[in-house]
Amino acid sequence: MRCFFRDIAVFAAAAVLVCGFAAGASAGGLARWYMSAAVLLGAVSWRWTVQPAVHRAAAALAELACRPLRLVHKMLVRPAQMRLQAAQSRRRVCRKAKKSAKIKKSAEKRLQKPSKVLYN
């Protein structure tokens, strides 16, 4: 939608210039009805014929410009992210194992010694 308004603004500026030239070139120096009709026809033709081609070309150019960035992301950033995630996962597993070992050890410590159990 944003591109449509930008295109209309550019076309309106061009239409004002064309109408000004046409009015200056006409015999009376005034804008005629057929000049307004030509501007309207030009806007409609631009919307249906030229604008899709211009937008496809702009999208292709943007894709071409972003391709090196995608390659850099694929070759450098993604592996670094994967290493970082693997390190975080290892730390998380190590912490969980350490915590479970500590809980297991503390559970063992709560039991009384067999010698004390015999004499109570």
matplotlib code that plots the C-alpha trace (Angstrom):
import matplotlib.pyplot as plt

x = [0.0, 2.9, 4.4, 1.0, 0.9, 4.5, 3.8, 0.8, 2.8, 5.5, 2.9, 1.0, 4.2, 4.9, 1.3, 1.5, 4.7, 3.1, -0.2, 1.8, 3.7, 0.6, -1.3, 1.6, 1.8, -2.0, -3.4, -5.4, -2.8, -5.4, -5.7, -8.3, -10.5, -8.6, -5.4, -7.1, -8.4, -4.9, -3.5, -6.2, -5.5, -1.8, -2.4, -4.6, -2.1, 0.8, -1.1, -1.9, 1.1, 4.2, 4.0, 4.1, 7.1, 8.9, 8.1, 9.3, 12.5, 13.0, 12.3, 14.8, 17.4, 16.8, 17.2, 20.4, 21.7, 20.8, 22.3, 25.9, 24.4, 22.5, 25.7, 27.6, 24.7, 24.8, 28.6, 29.4, 26.5, 24.5, 27.4, 28.3, 24.6, 24.7, 27.9, 26.4, 23.2, 25.3, 27.3, 24.2, 22.7, 25.8, 25.8, 22.2, 22.7, 25.7, 23.8, 20.9, 23.2, 25.1, 21.8, 20.4, 23.7, 23.6, 20.0, 20.9, 23.9, 21.9, 19.2, 21.9, 23.2, 19.9, 20.0, 21.3, 24.4, 23.7, 25.6, 23.4, 20.3, 21.3, 21.8, 18.7]
y = [0.0, 2.3, 1.8, 2.7, 6.1, 6.8, 5.9, 8.1, 11.0, 10.6, 10.3, 13.3, 15.4, 14.3, 15.0, 18.5, 19.1, 17.6, 19.6, 22.8, 22.2, 21.3, 24.3, 26.5, 25.0, 25.2, 28.2, 29.6, 28.8, 26.9, 23.2, 21.4, 18.5, 16.1, 17.0, 15.8, 12.7, 12.0, 12.3, 9.9, 7.4, 7.7, 7.0, 3.9, 2.6, 3.1, 1.2, -1.8, -2.1, -0.3, -0.5, -4.4, -4.5, -1.8, -3.5, -6.9, -5.3, -3.6, -6.9, -8.7, -5.9, -6.1, -9.9, -9.5, -6.9, -9.1, -12.3, -11.6, -10.8, -14.1, -15.9, -14.2, -15.2, -18.8, -19.1, -17.1, -16.2, -19.5, -21.7, -19.3, -19.5, -23.3, -23.4, -21.0, -23.1, -26.3, -24.7, -23.5, -26.9, -28.6, -26.2, -26.8, -30.6, -30.3, -28.1, -30.5, -33.5, -31.6, -30.7, -34.2, -35.6, -33.0, -34.0, -37.7, -37.1, -35.0, -37.7, -40.2, -37.9, -37.7, -41.3, -42.3, -44.3, -48.0, -48.0, -45.3, -47.1, -50.2, -48.5, -46.3]
z = [0.0, 0.8, -2.7, -4.2, -2.5, -3.4, -7.0, -7.1, -5.7, -8.3, -11.0, -9.7, -9.8, -13.4, -14.3, -13.0, -15.0, -18.2, -17.7, -17.2, -20.3, -22.3, -21.0, -21.9, -25.4, -26.0, -27.9, -25.0, -22.3, -20.2, -19.4, -21.5, -20.7, -22.8, -20.8, -17.6, -19.4, -20.6, -17.0, -15.7, -18.5, -17.8, -14.1, -14.8, -17.4, -14.9, -12.2, -14.5, -16.8, -15.6, -11.8, -11.6, -13.8, -11.8, -8.5, -9.8, -10.9, -7.5, -5.7, -7.9, -7.3, -3.5, -3.7, -5.6, -3.1, -0.1, -1.5, -0.1, 3.3, 3.3, 2.3, 5.2, 7.6, 6.3, 6.5, 9.6, 11.8, 11.7, 12.7, 15.6, 16.7, 16.6, 18.6, 21.2, 21.5, 21.8, 24.6, 26.4, 26.1, 27.5, 30.4, 31.1, 31.0, 33.3, 35.7, 35.8, 36.4, 39.1, 40.8, 40.6, 42.0, 44.8, 45.7, 45.6, 47.8, 50.3, 50.4, 51.3, 54.0, 55.8, 56.7, 60.1, 60.4, 60.8, 64.2, 65.5, 64.4, 66.3, 69.6, 69.5]

ax = plt.figure().add_subplot(projection="3d")
ax.plot(x, y, z, "-o")
ax.set_aspect("equal")
plt.show()
